[in-house]
Amino acid sequence: MSQHKYAHQGYNPELHVRAVGRSLPISTKVSVEICNFLRKRQLQNVKEILERVIKKDQAIPYKRFNMDVGHKPGKIASGRYPKKASTEILNIMKNVEANAQMKGFNTNNLEVIHLCAHKASRPWHHGRQRRQLMKRTHIEVVVAESAKIAKPTIETKKDKTEKKETKAVKQEAKQPAETKEQPKKEVKETKVEAKLSEGKQELPDKEVRSTKTSEAEKASVEEKSE
């Protein structure tokens, strides 16, 4: 048998696990609806959904191929209970889980990152049902460990008290720095005031000089007149 060419791009054998079902006797249109509904879900959740569909406890919503499809109970419009296709896809999910277990992955933390259905070769029916093509579909699945299911850490009273203490210590460490900065500002202000006071003291000296020059000019004028 030739090697299957997956549609998934960027496959990494160290991070991803994949499986394929070739030429399965199921409808391609129904498989497309199931794949669209189950993609980007956790593997354990996907298996539970497929088991409920087989028992007719949950319906698969039909959003694309929904011509003459009746409504079903729940938060969906048109939908059905595709038992045959669900059983085949469930078997593939179990195969992927087994492959991941062989690689050493955590099977409780797997996410379906790629799930699609493709048309396969359709041979003719034999016998009395001749001149009718069979339904054949390829299903391929790729899963990987997800970091979304990390359990949230529950804060205890000790953790809260430790956080409060660390905040108090940080605030105390900031206060001395602020107090050190205050004298610098005061020193700068005193320097500015001193400069202003010096400028004010210089003003009378200029006035005295101006008066002396005026008296000298008057004396020179009087001498010339004499």
The 8 nearest C-alpha neighbors of each residue, nearest first, counted from 0:
[[1, 2, 3, 21, 4, 22, 20, 19],
 [2, 0, 3, 4, 21, 5, 19, 22],
 [1, 3, 4, 0, 5, 19, 21, 18],
 [2, 4, 5, 1, 19, 21, 0, 6],
 [5, 3, 2, 6, 7, 1, 139, 19],
 [6, 4, 7, 3, 139, 8, 19, 140],
 [5, 7, 8, 4, 139, 115, 113, 3],
 [6, 8, 5, 9, 10, 113, 141, 139],
 [9, 7, 10, 6, 5, 11, 113, 4],
 [8, 10, 11, 7, 15, 12, 6, 5],
 [9, 11, 8, 12, 15, 7, 14, 141],
 [10, 12, 13, 14, 15, 9, 16, 8],
 [13, 11, 15, 14, 10, 16, 17, 102],
 [12, 14, 11, 15, 16, 102, 10, 143],
 [15, 13, 11, 12, 143, 16, 144, 10],
 [16, 14, 143, 12, 11, 142, 13, 10],
 [17, 15, 142, 141, 99, 143, 12, 95],
 [18, 16, 141, 140, 95, 142, 15, 19],
 [17, 19, 140, 95, 139, 141, 94, 91],
 [20, 18, 139, 138, 140, 21, 91, 17],
 [19, 21, 138, 137, 139, 23, 91, 22],
 [20, 22, 137, 23, 19, 138, 136, 119],
 [23, 21, 135, 136, 137, 119, 24, 20],
 [22, 24, 136, 135, 21, 25, 137, 20],
 [25, 23, 135, 134, 22, 136, 26, 133],
 [26, 24, 84, 23, 134, 135, 136, 27],
 [25, 27, 29, 28, 134, 30, 135, 136],
 [26, 28, 30, 136, 29, 31, 118, 25],
 [29, 27, 31, 30, 26, 32, 64, 116],
 [28, 30, 32, 26, 31, 27, 33, 84],
 [31, 29, 27, 33, 28, 32, 116, 34],
 [30, 32, 28, 34, 29, 33, 116, 35],
 [33, 31, 35, 29, 30, 34, 61, 36],
 [32, 34, 30, 36, 31, 35, 37, 29],
 [35, 33, 31, 37, 36, 32, 115, 114],
 [34, 36, 32, 33, 38, 37, 31, 115],
 [35, 37, 33, 34, 38, 32, 59, 60],
 [38, 36, 34, 35, 40, 45, 33, 39],
 [37, 39, 40, 35, 34, 114, 36, 111],
 [40, 38, 111, 112, 110, 37, 41, 113],
 [41, 39, 38, 111, 110, 37, 42, 45],
 [40, 42, 110, 44, 43, 109, 111, 45],
 [41, 43, 45, 44, 110, 109, 111, 46],
 [44, 42, 46, 45, 41, 47, 107, 109],
 [43, 45, 47, 41, 42, 46, 48, 40],
 [46, 44, 42, 48, 43, 47, 37, 41],
 [45, 47, 43, 49, 44, 48, 50, 42],
 [46, 48, 44, 50, 45, 49, 51, 43],
 [49, 47, 51, 45, 50, 46, 52, 44],
 [50, 48, 52, 46, 51, 47, 85, 53],
 [49, 51, 47, 53, 52, 48, 46, 54],
 [52, 50, 56, 54, 48, 49, 53, 57],
 [51, 53, 55, 57, 49, 54, 50, 80],
 [54, 52, 82, 50, 55, 51, 49, 85],
 [53, 55, 51, 52, 56, 50, 57, 82],
 [56, 54, 52, 53, 57, 80, 51, 58],
 [55, 57, 51, 54, 52, 58, 53, 80],
 [58, 56, 52, 51, 55, 59, 48, 80],
 [57, 59, 80, 79, 78, 52, 60, 55],
 [58, 60, 78, 79, 80, 61, 33, 57],
 [61, 59, 78, 77, 75, 62, 58, 79],
 [60, 62, 78, 65, 77, 63, 32, 64],
 [63, 61, 65, 60, 64, 32, 77, 78],
 [62, 64, 65, 61, 32, 66, 28, 31],
 [63, 65, 66, 61, 62, 28, 32, 29],
 [66, 64, 68, 61, 63, 62, 67, 77],
 [65, 67, 68, 64, 63, 69, 77, 61],
 [68, 66, 65, 69, 77, 64, 70, 78],
 [69, 67, 65, 66, 77, 78, 70, 79],
 [70, 68, 77, 67, 78, 71, 76, 79],
 [69, 71, 77, 76, 78, 68, 72, 75],
 [70, 72, 78, 77, 76, 73, 69, 75],
 [73, 71, 70, 74, 75, 76, 58, 57],
 [72, 74, 75, 71, 76, 58, 57, 70],
 [73, 75, 72, 76, 71, 60, 77, 70],
 [76, 74, 73, 60, 77, 71, 72, 78],
 [75, 77, 70, 71, 78, 60, 74, 69],
 [78, 76, 70, 69, 61, 68, 60, 71],
 [77, 79, 60, 61, 59, 71, 58, 70],
 [80, 78, 58, 59, 81, 60, 71, 77],
 [79, 81, 58, 52, 82, 55, 59, 53],
 [82, 80, 84, 83, 79, 85, 52, 29],
 [81, 83, 53, 85, 84, 80, 86, 52],
 [84, 82, 86, 85, 81, 87, 25, 53],
 [83, 85, 87, 86, 25, 82, 81, 88],
 [86, 84, 82, 88, 83, 87, 49, 89],
 [85, 87, 89, 83, 84, 88, 82, 90],
 [88, 86, 90, 84, 89, 85, 83, 91],
 [89, 87, 91, 85, 90, 86, 84, 92],
 [90, 88, 86, 92, 91, 87, 85, 46],
 [91, 89, 93, 87, 88, 92, 94, 86],
 [90, 92, 94, 88, 93, 89, 95, 20],
 [93, 91, 89, 95, 94, 90, 96, 88],
 [92, 94, 96, 90, 91, 95, 97, 89],
 [95, 93, 91, 97, 92, 96, 98, 90],
 [96, 94, 98, 92, 97, 93, 18, 17],
 [95, 97, 93, 99, 94, 98, 100, 92],
 [96, 98, 100, 94, 95, 99, 93, 101],
 [99, 97, 95, 101, 100, 96, 94, 102],
 [100, 98, 102, 96, 104, 101, 97, 16],
 [99, 101, 97, 103, 102, 98, 104, 96],
 [100, 102, 98, 99, 103, 97, 104, 96],
 [103, 101, 99, 100, 104, 98, 16, 13],
 [102, 104, 100, 101, 99, 105, 106, 98],
 [105, 103, 99, 100, 102, 106, 144, 101],
 [104, 106, 107, 108, 103, 109, 100, 144],
 [105, 107, 108, 109, 104, 96, 100, 99],
 [108, 106, 105, 109, 43, 42, 41, 144],
 [107, 109, 106, 144, 105, 145, 110, 148],
 [110, 108, 144, 143, 42, 106, 41, 145],
 [109, 111, 41, 142, 42, 143, 40, 145],
 [110, 112, 142, 39, 40, 113, 38, 42],
 [111, 113, 39, 142, 141, 110, 38, 143],
 [114, 112, 141, 140, 111, 38, 115, 142],
 [115, 113, 140, 34, 139, 38, 141, 112],
 [116, 114, 34, 139, 138, 113, 31, 117],
 [115, 117, 138, 31, 137, 30, 27, 136],
 [118, 116, 137, 136, 119, 138, 27, 115],
 [117, 119, 136, 27, 137, 135, 120, 116],
 [118, 120, 136, 135, 22, 137, 121, 117],
 [119, 121, 135, 122, 118, 22, 136, 134],
 [122, 120, 133, 132, 135, 134, 119, 123],
 [123, 121, 133, 132, 120, 124, 134, 135],
 [124, 122, 132, 131, 133, 125, 130, 121],
 [125, 123, 129, 131, 128, 132, 133, 122],
 [124, 126, 129, 128, 123, 127, 130, 131],
 [127, 125, 128, 129, 124, 130, 123, 131],
 [126, 128, 129, 125, 124, 130, 131, 123],
 [129, 127, 126, 124, 125, 131, 130, 123],
 [128, 130, 124, 125, 131, 127, 126, 123],
 [129, 131, 123, 128, 132, 124, 125, 127],
 [132, 130, 129, 124, 123, 128, 133, 122],
 [131, 133, 123, 122, 121, 124, 134, 130],
 [132, 134, 121, 122, 123, 124, 135, 131],
 [135, 133, 26, 24, 25, 121, 132, 136],
 [134, 136, 24, 22, 119, 23, 25, 121],
 [137, 135, 119, 118, 22, 23, 27, 117],
 [136, 138, 21, 117, 22, 20, 116, 119],
 [139, 137, 116, 20, 19, 115, 136, 21],
 [138, 140, 19, 115, 114, 18, 20, 137],
 [139, 141, 114, 18, 17, 113, 19, 142],
 [142, 140, 17, 113, 16, 112, 111, 15],
 [143, 141, 111, 16, 110, 112, 15, 109],
 [144, 142, 15, 109, 110, 14, 145, 16],
 [143, 145, 109, 108, 110, 146, 142, 105],
 [144, 146, 147, 110, 109, 108, 143, 148],
 [145, 147, 148, 149, 144, 108, 109, 110],
 [148, 146, 145, 149, 108, 150, 144, 110],
 [149, 147, 146, 150, 108, 145, 151, 107],
 [148, 150, 147, 146, 151, 145, 108, 152],
 [149, 151, 148, 152, 147, 153, 146, 108],
 [152, 150, 153, 149, 148, 154, 147, 146],
 [151, 153, 154, 150, 149, 155, 158, 148],
 [154, 152, 151, 155, 150, 158, 156, 159],
 [153, 155, 158, 152, 156, 159, 157, 151],
 [156, 154, 158, 157, 153, 159, 160, 152],
 [155, 157, 159, 158, 160, 154, 161, 153],
 [156, 158, 160, 155, 159, 161, 154, 162],
 [159, 157, 161, 155, 156, 160, 154, 162],
 [158, 160, 162, 156, 161, 157, 163, 155],
 [159, 161, 163, 157, 162, 158, 164, 156],
 [162, 160, 164, 158, 159, 163, 157, 165],
 [161, 163, 159, 165, 160, 164, 158, 166],
 [164, 162, 160, 166, 161, 165, 167, 159],
 [165, 163, 167, 161, 166, 162, 168, 160],
 [164, 166, 168, 162, 167, 163, 161, 169],
 [167, 165, 169, 163, 164, 168, 170, 162],
 [168, 166, 164, 170, 165, 169, 171, 163],
 [169, 167, 165, 171, 170, 166, 172, 164],
 [170, 168, 172, 166, 171, 167, 165, 173],
 [169, 171, 173, 167, 172, 168, 166, 174],
 [172, 170, 168, 174, 173, 169, 167, 175],
 [171, 173, 169, 170, 174, 168, 175, 176],
 [172, 174, 170, 171, 176, 175, 169, 177],
 [173, 175, 177, 171, 176, 172, 178, 170],
 [176, 174, 178, 177, 173, 179, 172, 171],
 [175, 177, 179, 174, 178, 173, 180, 172],
 [176, 178, 180, 174, 175, 179, 181, 173],
 [179, 177, 175, 181, 180, 176, 174, 182],
 [180, 178, 176, 177, 181, 175, 182, 183],
 [179, 181, 177, 178, 183, 182, 176, 184],
 [180, 182, 184, 178, 183, 179, 185, 177],
 [183, 181, 185, 184, 180, 186, 179, 178],
 [184, 182, 186, 180, 181, 185, 187, 179],
 [183, 185, 187, 181, 182, 186, 188, 180],
 [186, 184, 182, 188, 183, 187, 189, 181],
 [187, 185, 183, 189, 188, 184, 182, 190],
 [186, 188, 184, 190, 185, 189, 183, 191],
 [187, 189, 185, 191, 186, 190, 184, 192],
 [190, 188, 192, 186, 191, 187, 193, 185],
 [191, 189, 193, 187, 188, 192, 186, 194],
 [190, 192, 188, 194, 193, 189, 195, 187],
 [191, 193, 195, 189, 194, 190, 196, 188],
 [194, 192, 196, 190, 195, 191, 189, 197],
 [195, 193, 197, 191, 196, 192, 198, 190],
 [194, 196, 198, 192, 197, 193, 199, 191],
 [195, 197, 199, 193, 198, 194, 192, 200],
 [198, 196, 194, 200, 199, 195, 193, 201],
 [197, 199, 195, 201, 196, 200, 194, 202],
 [198, 200, 196, 197, 201, 202, 195, 203],
 [201, 199, 197, 198, 202, 203, 196, 204],
 [202, 200, 198, 204, 199, 203, 197, 205],
 [201, 203, 205, 200, 204, 199, 206, 198],
 [204, 202, 206, 205, 201, 207, 200, 199],
 [205, 203, 207, 206, 201, 202, 208, 200],
 [206, 204, 208, 202, 203, 207, 209, 201],
 [205, 207, 203, 209, 204, 208, 210, 202],
 [208, 206, 210, 204, 209, 205, 211, 203],
 [209, 207, 205, 211, 210, 206, 212, 204],
 [208, 210, 206, 212, 207, 211, 205, 213],
 [209, 211, 213, 207, 208, 212, 206, 214],
 [212, 210, 208, 214, 213, 209, 207, 215],
 [211, 213, 215, 209, 210, 214, 208, 216],
 [212, 214, 210, 216, 211, 215, 209, 217],
 [213, 215, 217, 211, 216, 212, 218, 210],
 [216, 214, 218, 212, 217, 213, 219, 211],
 [215, 217, 213, 219, 214, 218, 220, 212],
 [216, 218, 214, 220, 215, 219, 221, 213],
 [219, 217, 215, 221, 220, 216, 214, 222],
 [220, 218, 216, 222, 217, 221, 215, 223],
 [219, 221, 217, 223, 218, 222, 216, 224],
 [222, 220, 224, 218, 223, 219, 217, 225],
 [223, 221, 219, 225, 224, 220, 218, 217],
 [224, 222, 220, 221, 225, 219, 218, 217],
 [223, 225, 221, 222, 220, 219, 218, 217],
 [224, 222, 223, 221, 220, 219, 218, 217]]
